[in-house]
Amino acid sequence: MTPDPHRDVALELDCREMPCPMPVIELARHLTDVEVGELLAVVALDPAAAVDVPAWCRMKAQDYVGADAAPDGAPRYVVRRVS
């Protein structure tokens, strides 16, 4: 069964007010706050996060699940911890 990012996110980081590159720095800082296999979401208004989060996942060999929206409509980027 495919995880439902809205229901199955273990930790959501509110980075709405953070400029680039802070959303990715917060993602890196909090990755180990979730277990391997769990989902972590970054909510960020910074448009660079749409490129930065997937690029960080490729560099760090983590699984970029995709983008959706937080309940308030803010962009949300979902990552699965692989290691």
All heavy atoms as a GROMACS GRO file, in nm:
protein
  628
    1MET      N    1   0.085  -0.119   0.000
    1MET     CA    2   0.000   0.000   0.000
    1MET      C    3   0.088   0.124   0.000
    1MET      O    4   0.184   0.134   0.075
    1MET     CB    5  -0.089  -0.002   0.124
    1MET     CG    6  -0.189   0.109   0.128
    1MET     SD    7  -0.312   0.074   0.256
    1MET     CE    8  -0.318   0.230   0.335
    2THR      N    9   0.056   0.221  -0.083
    2THR     CA   10   0.131   0.346  -0.091
    2THR      C   11   0.100   0.433   0.029
    2THR      O   12  -0.017   0.449   0.065
    2THR     CB   13   0.093   0.421  -0.221
    2THR    OG1   14   0.118   0.335  -0.331
    2THR    CG2   15   0.174   0.547  -0.236
    3PRO      N   16   0.203   0.493   0.093
    3PRO     CA   17   0.176   0.581   0.206
    3PRO      C   18   0.094   0.703   0.162
    3PRO      O   19   0.112   0.754   0.053
    3PRO     CB   20   0.314   0.624   0.253
    3PRO     CG   21   0.411   0.534   0.187
    3PRO     CD   22   0.345   0.478   0.066
    4ASP      N   23   0.007   0.746   0.247
    4ASP     CA   24  -0.069   0.869   0.223
    4ASP      C   25   0.007   0.981   0.293
    4ASP      O   26   0.008   0.988   0.416
    4ASP     CB   27  -0.209   0.855   0.280
    4ASP     CG   28  -0.292   0.981   0.265
    4ASP    OD1   29  -0.237   1.087   0.227
    4ASP    OD2   30  -0.413   0.975   0.292
    5PRO      N   31   0.073   1.071   0.218
    5PRO     CA   32   0.154   1.175   0.282
    5PRO      C   33   0.075   1.262   0.378
    5PRO      O   34   0.131   1.313   0.475
    5PRO     CB   35   0.207   1.257   0.164
    5PRO     CG   36   0.204   1.165   0.048
    5PRO     CD   37   0.086   1.075   0.073
    6HIS      N   38  -0.055   1.280   0.356
    6HIS     CA   39  -0.133   1.363   0.448
    6HIS      C   40  -0.151   1.294   0.583
    6HIS      O   41  -0.152   1.358   0.687
    6HIS     CB   42  -0.270   1.397   0.389
    6HIS     CG   43  -0.262   1.498   0.280
    6HIS    ND1   44  -0.230   1.629   0.302
    6HIS    CD2   45  -0.276   1.485   0.147
    6HIS    CE1   46  -0.228   1.694   0.188
    6HIS    NE2   47  -0.256   1.608   0.092
    7ARG      N   48  -0.163   1.162   0.582
    7ARG     CA   49  -0.191   1.089   0.704
    7ARG      C   50  -0.064   1.033   0.769
    7ARG      O   51  -0.056   1.024   0.891
    7ARG     CB   52  -0.288   0.975   0.673
    7ARG     CG   53  -0.339   0.904   0.796
    7ARG     CD   54  -0.425   0.784   0.761
    7ARG     NE   55  -0.340   0.680   0.705
    7ARG     CZ   56  -0.360   0.619   0.588
    7ARG    NH1   57  -0.462   0.649   0.514
    7ARG    NH2   58  -0.277   0.527   0.545
    8ASP      N   59   0.033   0.995   0.687
    8ASP     CA   60   0.146   0.917   0.736
    8ASP      C   61   0.273   0.995   0.765
    8ASP      O   62   0.376   0.934   0.794
    8ASP     CB   63   0.177   0.805   0.636
    8ASP     CG   64   0.061   0.707   0.621
    8ASP    OD1   65  -0.016   0.692   0.718
    8ASP    OD2   66   0.048   0.648   0.513
    9VAL      N   67   0.270   1.127   0.756
    9VAL     CA   68   0.390   1.207   0.786
    9VAL      C   69   0.418   1.201   0.936
    9VAL      O   70   0.332   1.232   1.017
    9VAL     CB   71   0.372   1.353   0.738
    9VAL    CG1   72   0.481   1.442   0.792
    9VAL    CG2   73   0.368   1.358   0.587
   10ALA      N   74   0.539   1.157   0.970
   10ALA     CA   75   0.577   1.145   1.112
   10ALA      C   76   0.613   1.281   1.171
   10ALA      O   77   0.592   1.305   1.290
   10ALA     CB   78   0.694   1.048   1.125
   11LEU      N   79   0.670   1.370   1.089
   11LEU     CA   80   0.714   1.501   1.137
   11LEU      C   81   0.697   1.603   1.026
   11LEU      O   82   0.739   1.578   0.913
   11LEU     CB   83   0.861   1.495   1.181
   11LEU     CG   84   0.924   1.626   1.229
   11LEU    CD1   85   0.854   1.679   1.355
   11LEU    CD2   86   1.072   1.607   1.255
   12GLU      N   87   0.634   1.716   1.059
   12GLU     CA   88   0.619   1.824   0.961
   12GLU      C   89   0.693   1.946   1.015
   12GLU      O   90   0.670   1.990   1.127
   12GLU     CB   91   0.472   1.856   0.939
   12GLU     CG   92   0.450   1.962   0.833
   12GLU     CD   93   0.304   1.975   0.795
   12GLU    OE1   94   0.254   1.886   0.723
   12GLU    OE2   95   0.242   2.074   0.838
   13LEU      N   96   0.783   2.000   0.931
   13LEU     CA   97   0.861   2.118   0.968
   13LEU      C   98   0.797   2.242   0.908
   13LEU      O   99   0.774   2.248   0.786
   13LEU     CB  100   1.004   2.104   0.915
   13LEU     CG  101   1.080   1.980   0.961
   13LEU    CD1  102   1.216   1.974   0.892
   13LEU    CD2  103   1.097   1.980   1.112
   14ASP      N  104   0.769   2.340   0.991
   14ASP     CA  105   0.711   2.466   0.944
   14ASP      C  106   0.824   2.562   0.912
   14ASP      O  107   0.883   2.624   1.001
   14ASP     CB  108   0.619   2.525   1.050
   14ASP     CG  109   0.552   2.653   1.005
   14ASP    OD1  110   0.578   2.700   0.891
   14ASP    OD2  111   0.471   2.708   1.082
   15CYS      N  112   0.855   2.573   0.783
   15CYS     CA  113   0.962   2.661   0.737
   15CYS      C  114   0.906   2.774   0.652
   15CYS      O  115   0.977   2.832   0.568
   15CYS     CB  116   1.064   2.580   0.657
   15CYS     SG  117   1.140   2.447   0.751
   16ARG      N  118   0.779   2.808   0.674
   16ARG     CA  119   0.711   2.909   0.592
   16ARG      C  120   0.785   3.042   0.588
   16ARG      O  121   0.789   3.107   0.486
   16ARG     CB  122   0.568   2.932   0.644
   16ARG     CG  123   0.471   2.822   0.612
   16ARG     CD  124   0.338   2.848   0.682
   16ARG     NE  125   0.238   2.747   0.654
   16ARG     CZ  126   0.227   2.633   0.720
   16ARG    NH1  127   0.313   2.603   0.816
   16ARG    NH2  128   0.133   2.547   0.688
   17GLU      N  129   0.839   3.085   0.700
   17GLU     CA  130   0.901   3.217   0.709
   17GLU      C  131   1.052   3.214   0.684
   17GLU      O  132   1.118   3.316   0.700
   17GLU     CB  133   0.872   3.279   0.846
   17GLU     CG  134   0.724   3.291   0.879
   17GLU     CD  135   0.648   3.375   0.776
   17GLU    OE1  136   0.701   3.478   0.732
   17GLU    OE2  137   0.535   3.335   0.740
   18MET      N  138   1.106   3.101   0.646
   18MET     CA  139   1.251   3.086   0.631
   18MET      C  140   1.294   3.107   0.486
   18MET      O  141   1.238   3.045   0.395
   18MET     CB  142   1.296   2.949   0.677
   18MET     CG  143   1.274   2.924   0.823
   18MET     SD  144   1.332   2.760   0.866
   18MET     CE  145   1.292   2.757   1.040
   19PRO      N  146   1.395   3.192   0.464
   19PRO     CA  147   1.448   3.210   0.329
   19PRO      C  148   1.543   3.096   0.292
   19PRO      O  149   1.593   3.025   0.379
   19PRO     CB  150   1.522   3.343   0.338
   19PRO     CG  151   1.570   3.347   0.480
   19PRO     CD  152   1.460   3.281   0.561
   20CYS      N  153   1.570   3.084   0.164
   20CYS     CA  154   1.668   2.988   0.115
   20CYS      C  155   1.804   3.020   0.179
   20CYS      O  156   1.839   3.137   0.191
   20CYS     CB  157   1.676   3.002  -0.037
   20CYS     SG  158   1.793   2.890  -0.115
   21PRO      N  159   1.877   2.923   0.226
   21PRO     CA  160   1.861   2.778   0.213
   21PRO      C  161   1.807   2.713   0.341
   21PRO      O  162   1.822   2.593   0.359
   21PRO     CB  163   2.004   2.732   0.188
   21PRO     CG  164   2.086   2.823   0.277
   21PRO     CD  165   2.013   2.957   0.268
   22MET      N  166   1.746   2.791   0.428
   22MET     CA  167   1.706   2.740   0.560
   22MET      C  168   1.610   2.621   0.557
   22MET      O  169   1.625   2.530   0.640
   22MET     CB  170   1.648   2.854   0.646
   22MET     CG  171   1.754   2.956   0.690
   22MET     SD  172   1.897   2.881   0.771
   22MET     CE  173   1.821   2.808   0.914
   23PRO      N  174   1.511   2.612   0.466
   23PRO     CA  175   1.426   2.492   0.468
   23PRO      C  176   1.505   2.362   0.450
   23PRO      O  177   1.478   2.263   0.520
   23PRO     CB  178   1.328   2.516   0.352
   23PRO     CG  179   1.317   2.666   0.347
   23PRO     CD  180   1.458   2.714   0.375
   24VAL      N  181   1.605   2.362   0.363
   24VAL     CA  182   1.685   2.242   0.343
   24VAL      C  183   1.777   2.217   0.463
   24VAL      O  184   1.799   2.102   0.503
   24VAL     CB  185   1.765   2.250   0.211
   24VAL    CG1  186   1.867   2.139   0.201
   24VAL    CG2  187   1.670   2.245   0.094
   25ILE      N  188   1.826   2.322   0.522
   25ILE     CA  189   1.909   2.307   0.644
   25ILE      C  190   1.825   2.246   0.756
   25ILE      O  191   1.871   2.156   0.827
   25ILE     CB  192   1.972   2.441   0.685
   25ILE    CG1  193   2.078   2.481   0.580
   25ILE    CG2  194   2.032   2.433   0.825
   25ILE    CD1  195   2.133   2.620   0.597
   26GLU      N  196   1.702   2.291   0.770
   26GLU     CA  197   1.613   2.234   0.872
   26GLU      C  198   1.582   2.088   0.841
   26GLU      O  199   1.579   2.004   0.933
   26GLU     CB  200   1.483   2.315   0.881
   26GLU     CG  201   1.502   2.448   0.951
   26GLU     CD  202   1.549   2.433   1.095
   26GLU    OE1  203   1.474   2.376   1.176
   26GLU    OE2  204   1.660   2.478   1.125
   27LEU      N  205   1.561   2.056   0.715
   27LEU     CA  206   1.538   1.917   0.675
   27LEU      C  207   1.657   1.831   0.717
   27LEU      O  208   1.640   1.725   0.778
   27LEU     CB  209   1.517   1.909   0.524
   27LEU     CG  210   1.514   1.771   0.460
   27LEU    CD1  211   1.404   1.684   0.520
   27LEU    CD2  212   1.497   1.784   0.310
   28ALA      N  213   1.777   1.876   0.689
   28ALA     CA  214   1.898   1.801   0.726
   28ALA      C  215   1.910   1.786   0.877
   28ALA      O  216   1.944   1.678   0.926
   28ALA     CB  217   2.022   1.870   0.669
   29ARG      N  218   1.880   1.892   0.950
   29ARG     CA  219   1.890   1.888   1.097
   29ARG      C  220   1.793   1.790   1.160
   29ARG      O  221   1.821   1.731   1.264
   29ARG     CB  222   1.866   2.027   1.157
   29ARG     CG  223   1.980   2.121   1.150
   29ARG     CD  224   1.954   2.257   1.214
   29ARG     NE  225   1.826   2.276   1.278
   29ARG     CZ  226   1.806   2.294   1.408
   29ARG    NH1  227   1.908   2.294   1.492
   29ARG    NH2  228   1.687   2.314   1.457
   30HIS      N  229   1.676   1.776   1.100
   30HIS     CA  230   1.569   1.696   1.163
   30HIS      C  231   1.549   1.559   1.100
   30HIS      O  232   1.461   1.485   1.145
   30HIS     CB  233   1.438   1.775   1.160
   30HIS     CG  234   1.439   1.894   1.250
   30HIS    ND1  235   1.424   1.883   1.386
   30HIS    CD2  236   1.458   2.025   1.223
   30HIS    CE1  237   1.432   2.003   1.440
   30HIS    NE2  238   1.453   2.091   1.343
   31LEU      N  239   1.628   1.523   1.000
   31LEU     CA  240   1.610   1.394   0.935
   31LEU      C  241   1.615   1.279   1.036
   31LEU      O  242   1.533   1.187   1.031
   31LEU     CB  243   1.716   1.372   0.826
   31LEU     CG  244   1.702   1.243   0.747
   31LEU    CD1  245   1.575   1.245   0.663
   31LEU    CD2  246   1.824   1.219   0.661
   32THR      N  247   1.708   1.284   1.129
   32THR     CA  248   1.722   1.174   1.225
   32THR      C  249   1.617   1.179   1.336
   32THR      O  250   1.616   1.092   1.422
   32THR     CB  251   1.863   1.171   1.285
   32THR    OG1  252   1.889   1.296   1.349
   32THR    CG2  253   1.968   1.145   1.178
   33ASP      N  254   1.527   1.279   1.332
   33ASP     CA  255   1.417   1.282   1.429
   33ASP      C  256   1.307   1.182   1.392
   33ASP      O  257   1.217   1.159   1.472
   33ASP     CB  258   1.356   1.422   1.437
   33ASP     CG  259   1.450   1.523   1.500
   33ASP    OD1  260   1.556   1.484   1.552
   33ASP    OD2  261   1.418   1.644   1.496
   34VAL      N  262   1.313   1.128   1.271
   34VAL     CA  263   1.216   1.026   1.229
   34VAL      C  264   1.292   0.895   1.204
   34VAL      O  265   1.412   0.896   1.179
   34VAL     CB  266   1.137   1.068   1.104
   34VAL    CG1  267   1.060   1.196   1.129
   34VAL    CG2  268   1.224   1.080   0.981
   35GLU      N  269   1.222   0.785   1.214
   35GLU     CA  270   1.282   0.653   1.192
   35GLU      C  271   1.302   0.629   1.043
   35GLU      O  272   1.231   0.686   0.960
   35GLU     CB  273   1.191   0.544   1.249
   35GLU     CG  274   1.168   0.553   1.399
   35GLU     CD  275   1.293   0.528   1.481
   35GLU    OE1  276   1.373   0.442   1.441
   35GLU    OE2  277   1.310   0.595   1.584
   36VAL      N  278   1.395   0.541   1.011
   36VAL     CA  279   1.414   0.499   0.872
   36VAL      C  280   1.282   0.444   0.820
   36VAL      O  281   1.214   0.367   0.889
   36VAL     CB  282   1.527   0.394   0.863
   36VAL    CG1  283   1.532   0.333   0.723
   36VAL    CG2  284   1.661   0.456   0.899
   37GLY      N  285   1.241   0.489   0.703
   37GLY     CA  286   1.115   0.447   0.643
   37GLY      C  287   1.000   0.544   0.669
   37GLY      O  288   0.898   0.538   0.600
   38GLU      N  289   1.014   0.633   0.766
   38GLU     CA  290   0.908   0.729   0.796
   38GLU      C  291   0.918   0.851   0.706
   38GLU      O  292   1.022   0.878   0.645
   38GLU     CB  293   0.914   0.772   0.943
   38GLU     CG  294   0.870   0.666   1.039
   38GLU     CD  295   0.862   0.715   1.183
   38GLU    OE1  296   0.947   0.797   1.225
   38GLU    OE2  297   0.770   0.670   1.254
   39LEU      N  298   0.807   0.926   0.701
   39LEU     CA  299   0.800   1.045   0.619
   39LEU      C  300   0.820   1.171   0.701
   39LEU      O  301   0.772   1.180   0.815
   39LEU     CB  302   0.663   1.053   0.549
   39LEU     CG  303   0.627   0.938   0.455
   39LEU    CD1  304   0.487   0.957   0.401
   39LEU    CD2  305   0.728   0.926   0.343
   40LEU      N  306   0.888   1.266   0.640
   40LEU     CA  307   0.914   1.398   0.698
   40LEU      C  308   0.869   1.499   0.594
   40LEU      O  309   0.897   1.482   0.475
   40LEU     CB  310   1.064   1.411   0.724
   40LEU     CG  311   1.124   1.543   0.766
   40LEU    CD1  312   1.075   1.580   0.904
   40LEU    CD2  313   1.275   1.534   0.766
   41ALA      N  314   0.797   1.602   0.635
   41ALA     CA  315   0.749   1.703   0.541
   41ALA      C  316   0.806   1.840   0.577
   41ALA      O  317   0.820   1.874   0.694
   41ALA     CB  318   0.596   1.710   0.543
   42VAL      N  319   0.839   1.916   0.474
   42VAL     CA  320   0.888   2.052   0.488
   42VAL      C  321   0.786   2.144   0.424
   42VAL      O  322   0.758   2.132   0.304
   42VAL     CB  323   1.025   2.070   0.418
   42VAL    CG1  324   1.073   2.213   0.430
   42VAL    CG2  325   1.128   1.974   0.474
   43VAL      N  326   0.728   2.233   0.503
   43VAL     CA  327   0.634   2.332   0.450
   43VAL      C  328   0.713   2.462   0.433
   43VAL      O  329   0.768   2.515   0.530
   43VAL     CB  330   0.514   2.354   0.545
   43VAL    CG1  331   0.419   2.458   0.489
   43VAL    CG2  332   0.442   2.222   0.570
   44ALA      N  333   0.723   2.509   0.308
   44ALA     CA  334   0.807   2.625   0.280
   44ALA      C  335   0.745   2.711   0.171
   44ALA      O  336   0.703   2.659   0.067
   44ALA     CB  337   0.947   2.580   0.238
   45LEU      N  338   0.742   2.842   0.195
   45LEU     CA  339   0.693   2.936   0.095
   45LEU      C  340   0.803   2.978  -0.001
   45LEU      O  341   0.774   3.030  -0.109
   45LEU     CB  342   0.634   3.059   0.164
   45LEU     CG  343   0.511   3.032   0.252
   45LEU    CD1  344   0.470   3.158   0.326
   45LEU    CD2  345   0.396   2.977   0.169
   46ASP      N  346   0.928   2.958   0.037
   46ASP     CA  347   1.040   2.994  -0.048
   46ASP      C  348   1.035   2.912  -0.177
   46ASP      O  349   1.039   2.790  -0.173
   46ASP     CB  350   1.171   2.967   0.027
   46ASP     CG  351   1.294   2.994  -0.057
   46ASP    OD1  352   1.281   3.062  -0.161
   46ASP    OD2  353   1.402   2.948  -0.020
   47PRO      N  354   1.025   2.977  -0.294
   47PRO     CA  355   1.013   2.901  -0.419
   47PRO      C  356   1.133   2.811  -0.449
   47PRO      O  357   1.120   2.711  -0.518
   47PRO     CB  358   0.996   3.008  -0.527
   47PRO     CG  359   1.020   3.139  -0.463
   47PRO     CD  360   1.018   3.120  -0.314
   48ALA      N  361   1.250   2.844  -0.396
   48ALA     CA  362   1.368   2.762  -0.420
   48ALA      C  363   1.354   2.623  -0.357
   48ALA      O  364   1.419   2.528  -0.402
   48ALA     CB  365   1.493   2.831  -0.366
   49ALA      N  366   1.270   2.608  -0.256
   49ALA     CA  367   1.253   2.478  -0.190
   49ALA      C  368   1.202   2.372  -0.288
   49ALA      O  369   1.234   2.254  -0.273
   49ALA     CB  370   1.158   2.490  -0.071
   50ALA      N  371   1.127   2.413  -0.390
   50ALA     CA  372   1.076   2.318  -0.488
   50ALA      C  373   1.188   2.248  -0.565
   50ALA      O  374   1.172   2.136  -0.611
   50ALA     CB  375   0.982   2.389  -0.586
   51VAL      N  376   1.302   2.314  -0.577
   51VAL     CA  377   1.418   2.257  -0.643
   51VAL      C  378   1.515   2.201  -0.539
   51VAL      O  379   1.574   2.094  -0.558
   51VAL     CB  380   1.488   2.365  -0.729
   51VAL    CG1  381   1.617   2.312  -0.788
   51VAL    CG2  382   1.394   2.415  -0.837
   52ASP      N  383   1.532   2.274  -0.429
   52ASP     CA  384   1.632   2.239  -0.328
   52ASP      C  385   1.602   2.108  -0.257
   52ASP      O  386   1.693   2.028  -0.233
   52ASP     CB  387   1.645   2.350  -0.224
   52ASP     CG  388   1.707   2.476  -0.279
   52ASP    OD1  389   1.760   2.472  -0.393
   52ASP    OD2  390   1.703   2.579  -0.210
   53VAL      N  391   1.477   2.084  -0.220
   53VAL     CA  392   1.445   1.962  -0.145
   53VAL      C  393   1.470   1.836  -0.229
   53VAL      O  394   1.539   1.745  -0.183
   53VAL     CB  395   1.302   1.967  -0.086
   53VAL    CG1  396   1.264   1.832  -0.024
   53VAL    CG2  397   1.291   2.078   0.018
   54PRO      N  398   1.419   1.828  -0.354
   54PRO     CA  399   1.451   1.710  -0.434
   54PRO      C  400   1.601   1.695  -0.459
   54PRO      O  401   1.654   1.582  -0.458
   54PRO     CB  402   1.374   1.732  -0.564
   54PRO     CG  403   1.269   1.830  -0.532
   54PRO     CD  404   1.322   1.914  -0.421
   55ALA      N  405   1.671   1.806  -0.483
   55ALA     CA  406   1.816   1.799  -0.507
   55ALA      C  407   1.888   1.748  -0.383
   55ALA      O  408   1.980   1.665  -0.392
   55ALA     CB  409   1.870   1.936  -0.547
   56TRP      N  410   1.848   1.794  -0.265
   56TRP     CA  411   1.909   1.748  -0.140
   56TRP      C  412   1.886   1.598  -0.124
   56TRP      O  413   1.978   1.525  -0.086
   56TRP     CB  414   1.852   1.826  -0.021
   56TRP     CG  415   1.912   1.787   0.109
   56TRP    CD1  416   2.023   1.838   0.167
   56TRP    CD2  417   1.864   1.684   0.198
   56TRP    NE1  418   2.047   1.774   0.287
   56TRP    CE2  419   1.951   1.680   0.308
   56TRP    CE3  420   1.755   1.597   0.194
   56TRP    CZ2  421   1.933   1.591   0.413
   56TRP    CZ3  422   1.738   1.508   0.300
   56TRP    CH2  423   1.826   1.506   0.408
   57CYS      N  424   1.765   1.553  -0.156
   57CYS     CA  425   1.735   1.409  -0.145
   57CYS      C  426   1.825   1.327  -0.236
   57CYS      O  427   1.875   1.222  -0.195
   57CYS     CB  428   1.588   1.383  -0.178
   57CYS     SG  429   1.473   1.441  -0.052
   58ARG      N  430   1.848   1.374  -0.358
   58ARG     CA  431   1.937   1.301  -0.450
   58ARG      C  432   2.080   1.299  -0.394
   58ARG      O  433   2.145   1.195  -0.396
   58ARG     CB  434   1.937   1.366  -0.588
   58ARG     CG  435   1.811   1.338  -0.668
   58ARG     CD  436   1.822   1.384  -0.812
   58ARG     NE  437   1.854   1.526  -0.827
   58ARG     CZ  438   1.766   1.624  -0.830
   58ARG    NH1  439   1.636   1.597  -0.816
   58ARG    NH2  440   1.803   1.748  -0.846
   59MET      N  441   2.127   1.412  -0.343
   59MET     CA  442   2.264   1.420  -0.289
   59MET      C  443   2.283   1.333  -0.166
   59MET      O  444   2.390   1.277  -0.145
   59MET     CB  445   2.299   1.565  -0.253
   59MET     CG  446   2.322   1.653  -0.372
   59MET     SD  447   2.374   1.823  -0.334
   59MET     CE  448   2.352   1.844  -0.162
   60LYS      N  449   2.180   1.323  -0.084
   60LYS     CA  450   2.190   1.250   0.043
   60LYS      C  451   2.128   1.111   0.037
   60LYS      O  452   2.115   1.045   0.140
   60LYS     CB  453   2.124   1.331   0.155
   60LYS     CG  454   2.188   1.466   0.178
   60LYS     CD  455   2.331   1.451   0.222
   60LYS     CE  456   2.395   1.585   0.253
   60LYS     NZ  457   2.535   1.571   0.294
   61ALA      N  458   2.089   1.066  -0.081
   61ALA     CA  459   2.032   0.933  -0.102
   61ALA      C  460   1.908   0.908  -0.015
   61ALA      O  461   1.892   0.802   0.044
   61ALA     CB  462   2.137   0.824  -0.081
   62GLN      N  463   1.823   1.009  -0.008
   62GLN     CA  464   1.694   0.996   0.059
   62GLN      C  465   1.586   0.996  -0.048
   62GLN      O  466   1.610   1.033  -0.163
   62GLN     CB  467   1.673   1.110   0.159
   62GLN     CG  468   1.781   1.119   0.266
   62GLN     CD  469   1.798   0.993   0.349
   62GLN    OE1  470   1.701   0.930   0.389
   62GLN    NE2  471   1.922   0.956   0.374
   63ASP      N  472   1.466   0.953  -0.014
   63ASP     CA  473   1.358   0.937  -0.111
   63ASP      C  474   1.267   1.060  -0.112
   63ASP      O  475   1.198   1.086  -0.013
   63ASP     CB  476   1.279   0.810  -0.076
   63ASP     CG  477   1.169   0.780  -0.176
   63ASP    OD1  478   1.175   0.829  -0.290
   63ASP    OD2  479   1.076   0.704  -0.138
   64TYR      N  480   1.269   1.133  -0.223
   64TYR     CA  481   1.176   1.245  -0.238
   64TYR      C  482   1.042   1.188  -0.283
   64TYR      O  483   1.029   1.135  -0.393
   64TYR     CB  484   1.230   1.345  -0.340
   64TYR     CG  485   1.137   1.461  -0.364
   64TYR    CD1  486   1.106   1.549  -0.260
   64TYR    CD2  487   1.078   1.482  -0.487
   64TYR    CE1  488   1.020   1.655  -0.280
   64TYR    CE2  489   0.992   1.588  -0.509
   64TYR     CZ  490   0.964   1.674  -0.404
   64TYR     OH  491   0.877   1.779  -0.425
   65VAL      N  492   0.942   1.197  -0.197
   65VAL     CA  493   0.810   1.138  -0.224
   65VAL      C  494   0.732   1.229  -0.318
   65VAL      O  495   0.662   1.181  -0.407
   65VAL     CB  496   0.734   1.113  -0.092
   65VAL    CG1  497   0.592   1.066  -0.118
   65VAL    CG2  498   0.810   1.012  -0.007
   66GLY      N  499   0.743   1.361  -0.299
   66GLY     CA  500   0.673   1.455  -0.386
   66GLY      C  501   0.624   1.576  -0.311
   66GLY      O  502   0.648   1.591  -0.191
   67ALA      N  503   0.554   1.661  -0.384
   67ALA     CA  504   0.502   1.786  -0.327
   67ALA      C  505   0.350   1.779  -0.322
   67ALA      O  506   0.286   1.719  -0.409
   67ALA     CB  507   0.547   1.905  -0.410
   68ASP      N  508   0.296   1.840  -0.219
   68ASP     CA  509   0.152   1.860  -0.209
   68ASP      C  510   0.132   1.994  -0.139
   68ASP      O  511   0.218   2.081  -0.148
   68ASP     CB  512   0.082   1.742  -0.141
   68ASP     CG  513   0.130   1.715   0.002
   68ASP    OD1  514   0.204   1.797   0.058
   68ASP    OD2  515   0.091   1.610   0.057
   69ALA      N  516   0.024   2.011  -0.070
   69ALA     CA  517  -0.002   2.138  -0.002
   69ALA      C  518  -0.045   2.113   0.142
   69ALA      O  519  -0.117   2.016   0.171
   69ALA     CB  520  -0.109   2.217  -0.075
   70ALA      N  521   0.000   2.202   0.229
   70ALA     CA  522  -0.045   2.201   0.369
   70ALA      C  523  -0.191   2.247   0.369
   70ALA      O  524  -0.240   2.302   0.269
   70ALA     CB  525   0.043   2.294   0.451
   71PRO      N  526  -0.263   2.228   0.480
   71PRO     CA  527  -0.404   2.270   0.485
   71PRO      C  528  -0.427   2.417   0.449
   71PRO      O  529  -0.532   2.451   0.395
   71PRO     CB  530  -0.444   2.240   0.630
   71PRO     CG  531  -0.357   2.125   0.668
   71PRO     CD  532  -0.225   2.152   0.600
   72ASP      N  533  -0.328   2.504   0.476
   72ASP     CA  534  -0.344   2.645   0.442
   72ASP      C  535  -0.303   2.676   0.298
   72ASP      O  536  -0.302   2.791   0.257
   72ASP     CB  537  -0.265   2.733   0.539
   72ASP     CG  538  -0.115   2.717   0.527
   72ASP    OD1  539  -0.068   2.628   0.451
   72ASP    OD2  540  -0.042   2.792   0.594
   73GLY      N  541  -0.267   2.573   0.221
   73GLY     CA  542  -0.230   2.593   0.082
   73GLY      C  543  -0.082   2.613   0.058
   73GLY      O  544  -0.039   2.619  -0.057
   74ALA      N  545  -0.002   2.624   0.163
   74ALA     CA  546   0.143   2.641   0.147
   74ALA      C  547   0.204   2.515   0.088
   74ALA      O  548   0.162   2.404   0.120
   74ALA     CB  549   0.207   2.672   0.283
   75PRO      N  550   0.304   2.530   0.001
   75PRO     CA  551   0.370   2.413  -0.056
   75PRO      C  552   0.434   2.326   0.052
   75PRO      O  553   0.491   2.377   0.148
   75PRO     CB  554   0.477   2.473  -0.148
   75PRO     CG  555   0.430   2.611  -0.177
   75PRO     CD  556   0.356   2.655  -0.053
   76ARG      N  557   0.421   2.195   0.032
   76ARG     CA  558   0.475   2.100   0.128
   76ARG      C  559   0.551   1.993   0.051
   76ARG      O  560   0.500   1.938  -0.047
   76ARG     CB  561   0.361   2.037   0.208
   76ARG     CG  562   0.407   1.952   0.324
   76ARG     CD  563   0.288   1.907   0.405
   76ARG     NE  564   0.235   1.784   0.347
   76ARG     CZ  565   0.188   1.683   0.419
   76ARG    NH1  566   0.181   1.692   0.549
   76ARG    NH2  567   0.144   1.575   0.360
   77TYR      N  568   0.673   1.964   0.094
   77TYR     CA  569   0.762   1.871   0.026
   77TYR      C  570   0.786   1.752   0.118
   77TYR      O  571   0.828   1.769   0.232
   77TYR     CB  572   0.894   1.941  -0.010
   77TYR     CG  573   0.865   2.069  -0.085
   77TYR    CD1  574   0.860   2.191  -0.019
   77TYR    CD2  575   0.834   2.066  -0.221
   77TYR    CE1  576   0.830   2.308  -0.087
   77TYR    CE2  577   0.803   2.182  -0.290
   77TYR     CZ  578   0.801   2.302  -0.222
   77TYR     OH  579   0.769   2.418  -0.289
   78VAL      N  580   0.756   1.631   0.069
   78VAL     CA  581   0.757   1.512   0.153
   78VAL      C  582   0.878   1.424   0.116
   78VAL      O  583   0.903   1.396  -0.001
   78VAL     CB  584   0.626   1.432   0.137
   78VAL    CG1  585   0.626   1.309   0.227
   78VAL    CG2  586   0.506   1.522   0.169
   79VAL      N  587   0.949   1.383   0.221
   79VAL     CA  588   1.072   1.305   0.208
   79VAL      C  589   1.057   1.179   0.293
   79VAL      O  590   1.008   1.185   0.406
   79VAL     CB  591   1.193   1.386   0.257
   79VAL    CG1  592   1.320   1.303   0.257
   79VAL    CG2  593   1.209   1.513   0.174
   80ARG      N  594   1.101   1.065   0.239
   80ARG     CA  595   1.107   0.942   0.318
   80ARG      C  596   1.252   0.919   0.358
   80ARG      O  597   1.343   0.919   0.274
   80ARG     CB  598   1.058   0.821   0.239
   80ARG     CG  599   1.069   0.689   0.320
   80ARG     CD  600   1.019   0.568   0.243
   80ARG     NE  601   0.875   0.577   0.222
   80ARG     CZ  602   0.818   0.607   0.107
   80ARG    NH1  603   0.890   0.631   0.000
   80ARG    NH2  604   0.688   0.612   0.096
   81ARG      N  605   1.276   0.901   0.488
   81ARG     CA  606   1.412   0.871   0.535
   81ARG      C  607   1.449   0.730   0.492
   81ARG      O  608   1.379   0.634   0.524
   81ARG     CB  609   1.420   0.886   0.686
   81ARG     CG  610   1.562   0.858   0.735
   81ARG     CD  611   1.575   0.877   0.883
   81ARG     NE  612   1.710   0.832   0.922
   81ARG     CZ  613   1.745   0.804   1.046
   81ARG    NH1  614   1.658   0.820   1.145
   81ARG    NH2  615   1.866   0.764   1.072
   82VAL      N  616   1.560   0.717   0.421
   82VAL     CA  617   1.608   0.589   0.371
   82VAL      C  618   1.718   0.534   0.460
   82VAL      O  619   1.729   0.414   0.477
   82VAL     CB  620   1.656   0.604   0.225
   82VAL    CG1  621   1.719   0.475   0.174
   82VAL    CG2  622   1.540   0.646   0.135
   83SER      N  623   1.801   0.622   0.513
   83SER     CA  624   1.911   0.575   0.597
   83SER      C  625   1.937   0.674   0.708
   83SER      O  626   1.886   0.783   0.708
   83SER     CB  627   2.037   0.559   0.513
   83SER     OG  628   2.072   0.681   0.453
   0.00000   0.00000   0.00000
